[in-house]
Amino acid sequence: MAKKKKGSVDKVLSKKKNVETKVNPFEVKLNKQKHDILGKKMSKFDKGAPGLSRSKAMRKRKEKLLKELEQKDSANVFIDKRLGENNPNLSVEEKMTQRFALEKKRSHEKGSLFNLDEDIELTHYGQSLAEMEKFEAPEISDDDLDAGNLDGDVSSELFGGFLKKSDEKGDDKPWKERLQEIISKSKKAKQERQTERDQAVEMTEKLDQQWKELQALVTGSKKGGKVEEPARQVDDYDIAVRELKFEIKGTPSDRLKTEEELAQEEVERLQNLEADRQRRMRGVIEEKTAASSHVSADDLSDCYAVDKKFRQVLKYEEGKVCDDASEDGEDEGADEDKDYQSEDEDKESEEDASGGEVEDEDSDSSDDDSFADIESDDDDDAKNSQRDIGKTEPKKPDEETKTKSTQRVDLKARKEVMEAARKELPYTFEVPGSYEELVELLQEHSIMDQLVILQRMKQCNHPSLAEGNKQKLEGLFSLMLEYVGLAVESDPPQLGLVDNLTPLLYDLCQLSPVQCAQSMLQVIRNHQGEFQNQAESRKIRGFPTLDVLIHLKLVSVLFPTSDFRHSVVTPTMLFMSQLLSQCPVVHERDAAAGLYLCTLVYEYVSSSKRYFPEAINFLRGLLFLAAEKSKDKVESVLPPFKPVGKSVDLLKVEKKDLSDISMTERLTISQTLSSSLYKSSLNTDEFRVKMISSCLDLSLKFSQLYEELSAHSEIFQPLDQMIGKLPKGVSHLLKEKISSLKEHIAAVKCRTRKYLSMQSKKPQPLKMFEPKIETIFDGKKKRSGGDKEYNERQRLIHKHRREMKGAIREIRRDVQFIGRQQLDAQIQKDKERKKRVRDIHQMLAEQEGDFKALKRKKKS
C-alpha cells in the first residue's frame, strides 16, 4: 500500500473549517415592511435567523453563565496569570521563549546591583584619587587645629583641592611656607569675624537703649524721659478691646454619657448607700475625717454647739482656775446614767440566761432586744479591759464615772442611728418572681415609698448591667399591670398611685416594647374573654369594673393610637366597640362608664380621625335617656338602648328649677365608677345634669373631628333631634353648649357636597382616514418641533428605552436558563437518590432472602 502524505489530513480539515454552514430556509424570518419601496436594498435588520441567534445565545450562556453558576459556592478560584497563557495567537514554544527571556532579565537585574568587579574611578573635586600626590604630613600646632581656625576654603585647599590655584600660577614655594601663609590668612579672617561680632553687639545694645527712651516718650511715663505728653482720651473702641482681653474663652465640656454609663453610675450610688445603711444598722458609725469636718472661711459659726462630753465649767478655788473642772450637770446625771446602764445590764443578763436571740433587721422589737449585740460587744471590751488591770494603774472614781457616762451616751447615739437606719427603705431591690411577692413587698408602704421601691428596682436591674435583667423587667411590667388593677379595686380606688405608676410603666415599655405589648395584649384578651363568656351565657349585668377601664386608658398612654393597624391598639378598639354596643345601661354608673369609654374613644381617634359609629350611637342614646318621650309615639333607638323599659327615663331631670346646681365641679372617676358605690348614690338631678353637660361637650368634639366627612349631616342629625327634646330646665341651664353644638352642625350642613359620579375621562377622537402628506419623506419618521438639543435628547431617550427593554429581555432569558439548569440538576439528584434507594432495597431483599433460605435449611 502507498503511504499517505503527511499534509493531506491538515488540508482536508482546513477546507472543512472554511466551508460556511448553510442556513435552514425555514428558520429565516423576514420582518414585515409597512410600505414596499421599489429599488430599495434590503438592510441587515429586514432579515433574521432567530433559531441561529437563539443557539448562539444558548451557547454563550453555557460558556459563561453556567460556569459562574457552578462556581457560585466555591471558595477558591484558579486564575492562570502565566505570561502569554491567555493569548491564543502564541504557540507553546513562543510562550516558553518569552518566559525564559523574562526570567533571565530579572536575574540579570538582581545580580548587577551588587557587582563590584567593574572598574570604577573614584574622584574628588573632579580629580582622580589614584593620581593623588603623595606628600608628608604638615606640622600644624594644636592652636591652629582648634575649631574655627581653618575655614572651609582653607581646608579644601589643603586637603582636598590639590593646590590647584598655586599650580596654575606656577608657584614653586615649598610646602611649609605655603602652609604658614594659609594659617596666617585663616587667623586674620578669624580676627575680622570677631571684630564684626563685637560691633554687632554694641549696636544692638545701643538700639535697645534708644528704644527704651522712645517707649518712655510714647507711654508718657516719668522714668524714661523728661518730656511728658498729655494722656490720650480712651474711646469706645479701646474699651471694647480691653474687655475682649479679659473675656472668658470657651472651654470644652465633658461628653454626654451614654444610657449604659448613667445606669452603671446610678447602680453604684445605690449600692454604696445600701452598704452605708447596713453599716449603720449594725451600729458601725464612721468618724468624720478632716475633709468631712472642713469648715469654710466664710462660716460664722452661728449654729456652733459644743458636745456635752467636751463641755467644761470654769471652777475657781482661792482665786485660781482648777484643772479638773467639770460640768455640774454631768456629775448630777452620772448617777442616773449609771442606774440606767445597770438596768440594761440586768436585762441583758436575763436575755442571755433565757437563750434569746437577736431578731432580724426588719423586726419591730424593742431597743433592748434589737441592740443586744452592741451591748455584748461592750461587755467583751469590758472583760478584755479587766484582764489588763494588773498592767494599768487604777482609775479614779470621777474618771470611771465620766467613762461610763460617755459610753452610755455613745451607746444611745448608736441605738438612735441603728433605729433610723432600720426605718429607711433599702436602696437595692430584686425583681419579685410572683405577684404575691410584689404585693407583700409594696402593700405595707405608702404611695411615695412604693414608687421609690419600684424606681430603685428598675435602676438596679437595668438591661445593660447584666444578662437576664431585660427578662426580669418584662416580668415586672406584667406584675405592675396586675398591681394597677388591685390598686383600682380598693376602696377608695388609689388613682393617685396609678397616675404615679404610669411614667414607670412607660419607661419599662420603652426598654422592651415587643414583650410589653404582648403582656398588655394578654391583659386585654383576658378582659375580652371574660366579657365574651358573659355575653354567651346572657349574664351581662352592666359595664365592666374600673380596673378594665383603667387598662383601656393605659393602652392609649403606652402605645401610639394614630397607626392604621397596631397589634395592641386595634384589638383594644374592637373590644371598646363591643362594650359600647352590647353592655346594657341599667343604672347611672353604666351611663357614666359608657361616657368615659366615649371619652377614651375620642382620645384614640383624635389623631387618625377614624370614624367610630358606636361612640356616636351611645351619645345619642344618653340624650335619649334624658329627653322627654311622647306617649303616642315610640322613639327608635339602637342597641344597647331600648325604646321601652325601666331605664328609659334614667337621666331625665325631674326638677324644673336647676339654679342651685353648680356646674363648676366636674365628675371624677372615683365618684362615679367606683365598684363600692350603690345605685342610689348617683340617683340625683345634679349627677344627671352633669352627665348631659359632658355628653354635649363630647358631642361637639366629635362633630368638630368629623366635619370633613361627607356624611357629617346624616351622622349627627339624630343627635340634633334629641337635643331639641331635652327638658326646658336643662335646655335653659345648658343653653350655651346646646347652641354651639347646633350651630356647628348647621354650618357643616350648609356646605356644598359633591355627588358620586363616574370617573371622567377625556373622550377619544374618531380615527381619521385622510393621509398625512409630508413634503419630504426619506424613509424615517419625521420628528416635529424642537431644536437640536431637544431632538438629541429625545433620540437618547428612545435609545435608552430600547436598550432597557433589551436588557430586561436578556435578564429574563438568563433567569429562565438558570431555572432550567437548576431543575435539571435537581432531577439528576433525584434520579441518583432513587437509584441508591433501589440498590439498597435490592441488597436488603437479597439479604432477607438469604436469611430465610438459611432459616429453612436449619429447620429441615
Number of C-alpha atoms within 10 A of each C-alpha: 3 4 5 8 7 8 8 9 10 10 11 10 10 10 9 10 10 8 8 7 7 6 11 10 8 8 12 14 13 11 10 9 8 6 7 8 9 6 6 7 8 8 7 7 8 12 13 14 15 12 15 14 11 11 11 12 15 15 13 12 17 16 11 10 16 17 11 13 14 9 12 9 8 9 6 7 7 5 6 9 8 9 12 17 13 10 9 7 9 12 11 10 9 12 15 14 11 12 15 11 10 13 11 10 11 10 10 11 10 10 9 10 8 8 8 8 7 6 6 7 9 10 12 11 10 8 14 11 12 9 8 12 8 6 7 7 7 11 9 12 8 7 8 14 11 9 8 11 19 21 13 9 11 17 13 14 15 16 9 15 16 16 13 11 11 13 10 8 8 9 10 9 9 8 12 12 10 15 16 14 10 17 18 14 15 19 16 12 15 15 12 11 12 11 11 10 11 11 11 12 11 11 12 12 11 11 12 12 12 12 12 13 14 14 14 18 18 13 14 18 14 11 9 16 14 11 12 14 11 8 8 8 6 8 8 8 9 11 10 10 11 11 11 11 9 8 9 8 8 6 6 6 6 6 6 8 9 9 10 13 13 13 20 16 11 15 20 13 13 18 16 14 15 18 15 16 22 17 15 21 23 20 21 15 14 9 8 9 8 8 7 8 9 9 11 8 6 6 8 9 9 6 6 7 8 8 7 12 14 8 11 14 12 12 14 11 7 6 7 9 11 13 9 10 12 17 15 11 10 17 14 10 12 20 13 12 19 15 12 13 16 12 12 15 17 12 15 20 12 12 16 13 9 9 8 12 12 14 13 9 16 8 10 12 13 8 13 17 16 19 22 21 16 17 15 14 11 14 13 12 11 11 11 11 11 12 10 10 11 8 8 10 8 9 10 8 9 11 10 12 18 16 14 15 22 16 15 17 15 12 17 13 14 20 21 16 19 25 19 13 21 19 13 12 14 18 19 19 17 12 17 17 12 11 16 11 12 17 16 11 13 16 11 10 13 11 17 11 13 18 17 15 20 20 14 19 19 23 19 23 23 22 19 14 16 9 11 12 17 19 14 18 22 20 19 24 23 20 20 21 20 16 19 20 20 14 18 24 18 13 12 14 22 17 17 12 17 21 11 14 20 17 13 17 20 17 14 20 20 13 15 16 16 12 17 23 19 14 19 23 18 14 18 20 16 13 16 20 13 11 21 15 12 13 14 9 9 9 10 16 13 18 24 19 16 20 22 18 19 15 20 22 18 17 20 18 16 21 18 13 21 17 13 9 10 13 13 21 25 15 16 22 19 12 20 22 18 15 20 25 19 17 20 20 27 18 18 24 23 21 26 25 23 26 22 19 22 25 18 19 22 20 15 24 18 16 13 12 15 15 14 16 12 20 25 20 21 25 21 25 25 26 25 29 25 24 22 18 16 9 7 6 7 10 12 10 16 13 16 16 24 18 16 12 9 9 17 21 16 19 24 22 24 13 11 10 12 16 10 7 14 11 14 7 8 12 14 10 14 17 15 21 23 21 19 14 15 12 12 9 12 17 15 13 16 16 20 23 23 19 22 23 19 20 22 23 16 20 20 19 16 23 21 15 18 18 17 11 13 16 12 16 19 10 16 21 16 17 23 18 14 18 21 15 16 21 17 15 17 22 16 14 17 17 12 10 16 20 13 14 22 18 12 14 21 14 12 18 18 9 10 8 9 7 7 6 6 6 5 6 6 5 6 6 6 6 6 7 6 6 6 7 7 7 5 7 9 6 8 6 7 10 9 7 8 10 8 9 9 11 14 12 11 14 13 12 12 12 12 12 12 11 12 12 12 12 12 11 12 13 12 12 15 17 12 12 17 17 12 12 15 13 12 12 12 12 12 12 12 12 12 12 12 12 12 12 12 12 12 12 12 12 12 12 12 12 12 12 12 12 12 12 12 12 11 10 9 8 7 6
